[in-house]
Amino acid sequence: MRYLYGDSTESQLESNFLELLRDAIDFAVFVLQADEKIKAGKAEIARLSEEASAELARLDAFAEGVAGAIASGEKGAEGSPTATCAMRVSELLAGAQSATASAVRAKLASDIAAIEAEEASARAACHDALQAFLDSHGADDTRATRRIALLEGGAYDATMSGQATFGIDWIFALNIAAENLFASPVRLERLAPHIEIHAPQVTGWLTKEVKVKPQRLERHTATELVTDALRTFAKLRIEASVETGFDVEIENGAIKVTRVGPADDASVGPFELEEGDVATVTSIIEKITSAAMQLANARLVEATTDGAPFREAPTFVPIVERLVARIAPIVAEISKRSLTPTELVLRRALSDDRREEFFVTKATLREKFDVLPPPLRALFSPLGFDQVTGKSTPPPMSMRTDRKEIGSSQPSIPPSSPPSSPPPSSSGKNESLVEAVKKIMIVLKSGRTDEGYAQYADLLSSDGFAEYRPDDQRQALKLLLLAKAPDRSDAVMRAYRIALKRIQTLVDMHAEPADYEMLGVAHVQLEDRAAASAAFEIALKLERARNPSSDLCASLGRRISQLA
């Protein structure tokens, strides 16, 4: 069902664009704030490097002056007490100069490591913000393609890919739940006990004639499925490792079947399905496609812009410019057709005499980017929220209308936001967290893994968890992240995803090496090896600057080598 504009005329929008608009602005503001933080960090590195160079030059000049004074001073004969004293002072001067220069360089390296760690954290947070935005709206912005392919070990690899109109090519890994059809190899007999079509087949021992014969398909396996809004392609093979079977392609309602086999098989190639077989083949493809459409996004495994990784972009400003340019014409059309100039309105008919109306005020959306400096706020000018003109017109009352305001989304703390002081945690709050974790541990030890991890996810996602002291949050997260990982399930992966967001907040606020270690472990469990390696390397760099012989350094070294 398509949405209506505020004046009840029909639009081409098939999803609630106002929610996309809200989340797009949140994402844009988030990455622009990160961009400012990254720029400030690079400027700070340049300033610190310049200061260190000046300090080393000053130290060299000072040492040279002192050494010259020692050399030119009256010391008496060689071996005299004064000459001996001068030699000792020269040695002390050289040692002090070397130690001081090393300290200056070490301080510079430590400061740069901390700034680079903050940059890496900001970039990782931008990747997560992009993941959240695309997870909700990626398929609305592009012709997304799902691909499920059977691997050698008997498991399926499932992905969804697309190209956002604002210049991001993305790939999501899809989570295959235990109850989904693709949780194990899809033999067609699981869909129907008897499946038969008529297809070309070589007959005769001597003449090798090709005749159309009944073919049984129930022992075939679906080894690959690629589907999008317009086209579905499936490979049905007699064995997973043998290229013998059928390819099926359905595009714009037309079905094409190709027999696949050895090159010397005269029956291979496309053929026309008999009228009675069309429904049979269509039903098979619809069932496996339906199972593919049930697969939910697990994580964003790849995102590129202009051919380079998104998280390594020199600046995120061009991405925001393209995003705003993409949504601005739609915003202008909604604004023009909204009966109140201060609001953006969409409607949806529910019945003959009742409709639903969604609205968001332009002031609410403008407040989101008002936190930015003027040059960055100007990027949002094409949306037209700076000036509101026209008279308000009350909506017609010929139908009963339920009005719903588009609520604020809940983005992560922007990486450039200053960390706020955590509220003091009373002993009662601490005890309630300990008690909650103890109950979860009891459930896990009893073997009820999914139930325990579901409780962990509920605890970590609760509003109250953020109110605990950072150290208390760390203890709860350590018990989850540093324990032996169980078999993956929806409940387990959900707990890890929520834990990742919580530990990312701690990293953004405190940049502790141990927090980065837990961040890396969370990425490992979510199968993002690149992000895990980056987190471990940042943690090792920070910890080495503090104590290169610590146990944490050794642990991080092992984790990095295991990912290599």
GIVENDA-V400679 format. One line per field, one symbol per residue. ss: DSSP state (@ for helix, = for strand, . for the rest). phi: phi as a letter, one per 40 degrees, with the letter a starting at -180 (. if undefined). psi: psi as a letter, one per 40 degrees, with the letter a starting at -180 (. if undefined). Layout:
ss: ???
phi: ???
psi: ???
//
This chain:
ss: ...==....=......@@@@@@@@@@@@@@@@@@@@@@@@@@@@@@@@@@@@@@@@@@@@@@@@@@@@@@@@........@@@@@@@@@@@@@@@@@@@@@@@@@@@@@@@@@@@@@@@@@@@@@@@@@@@@@@@@@@@@....======.....========.....=======.....@@@..==@@@.....========.....========....=======...=========..==========..=======........===...@@@@@@@@@@@@@@@@@@@..==========..==@@@....@@@@@@@@@@@@@@@@@@@@@.....=========..========@@@@@@@@....@@@@@@@@@@................======.....................@@@@@@@@@@@@@@@@@@@...@@@@@@@@@@@@@.@@@@@..@@@@@@@@@@@@........@@@@@@@@@@@@@@@@@@@@@..@@@@@@@@@@@@@...@@@@@@@@@@@@@@@@@@@...@@@@@@@@@@@@@.
phi: .ccbcccgccbccbbccccccdcccdcccdccccdcccccccccccccccccccccccccccccccccccccccbgcdgcdcccccccccccccccccccccccccccccccccccccccccccccccccdcccdcbdccbaccbbbbbccccgbcbbbbbabcccgbcbbbcbccccccdccadccccccacbbbbbacacbgcbcfcbbcbcbcbcccbccabbaacbabbbbbbcaccbcbibbbbbbfgcbbbbcbadcccccchcacccdccdcccdcccccccccccccccbaccaabbfgbddcbddacddccdccccccdccdcccccbccbccbbbbbacbacbaabbbaaccccccdcbccccdccccccddcgccbbbhccbcccbcbcbccbcccccbcccdccccccccccbccccccccdcccdccccccccgcccccccccccccccccccccddccccccccccccccccccadcccccccccdcccccccccbfcdcccccccccccccgbccccccccccdcccccccacbcccdcccdccccccc
psi: hiiiideeiiieheigdddddddddddddddddddddddddddddddddddddddddddddddddddddddeiheaiheiddddddddddddddddddddddddddddddddddddddddddddddddddddddddedeeeigihhhhhhideeiihhihiihieffhhihhhihhideideeihgheeddidhhhihiiihihdddfihihihhhedeihheihhiaddihhihhididehghbihhhhhfehhhhhhhaideheeiiiihiideedddddddddddddddeehihdihdhhihfeihdeehdieddddddddddedddddddddeheheeihhiihhdadeiihhhihidddddddeeeiiddddddedeefedhhiiihhiiifeihhhhhhhiiigiihidehhhihiihhidddddddddddddddddddeegddddddddddddeidddeeiiddddddddddddeihhiihidddddddddddddddddddddfhdddddddddddddefgddddddddddddddddddgeeidddddddddddde.
//
